[in-house]
Amino acid sequence: MKLRVMGVAVLCIILMLNVIFTQYMVHQYYYENYTNTLIFGGLNIFLFPAAIYVYKKTINAKA
């Protein structure tokens, strides 16, 4: 089973964005900017199904 390089790169980018959004969300929560906290929490929730979609497309791709 061989993964395509582009799919793995996109998954790495999504993981990096997840880490950045989570860090920024915690930072904003600490400084009581709750609107920004909710925005970045929502972006984190949006990235999860996107990562599953990319993963399934990468696994099912014919190399």
C-alpha positions in Angstrom: 0.0 0.0 0.0 1.7 3.2 -1.2 0.5 6.6 -0.2 0.7 9.5 -2.6 3.1 12.2 -1.6 0.6 15.0 -2.2 -1.9 13.5 0.2 0.6 13.1 2.9 1.8 16.7 2.5 -1.8 18.0 2.7 -2.3 16.0 5.9 0.9 17.4 7.4 -0.3 20.9 6.6 -3.7 20.2 8.2 -2.0 18.9 11.3 0.2 22.0 11.5 -2.9 24.2 11.2 -4.6 22.2 13.9 -1.6 22.8 16.3 -1.5 26.5 15.4 -5.2 27.0 15.8 -5.3 25.1 19.1 -2.3 27.1 20.5 -3.9 30.4 19.4 -7.3 29.4 20.9 -5.7 28.6 24.3 -3.8 31.9 24.2 -7.0 33.9 23.4 -8.9 32.1 26.1 -6.2 33.0 28.6 -6.6 36.7 27.7 -10.4 36.4 27.8 -11.0 37.0 24.1 -13.9 34.6 23.8 -14.9 35.6 20.3 -11.5 34.6 18.9 -11.6 31.5 21.0 -14.8 30.4 19.4 -13.6 31.2 15.9 -10.4 29.2 16.2 -12.3 26.4 18.0 -14.7 26.3 15.0 -11.8 26.2 12.6 -10.3 23.2 14.5 -13.7 21.4 14.2 -13.8 22.2 10.5 -10.3 20.8 9.9 -11.1 17.3 11.3 -13.6 16.3 8.6 -11.3 17.8 6.0 -8.4 15.6 7.3 -10.6 12.5 7.2 -11.7 13.3 3.6 -8.1 13.8 2.4 -7.0 10.6 4.2 -9.7 8.5 2.5 -8.9 10.0 -0.9 -5.2 9.3 -0.3 -5.8 5.7 0.8 -8.2 4.9 -2.1 -5.9 6.5 -4.8 -4.3 4.2 -7.3 -0.6 4.8 -7.2 
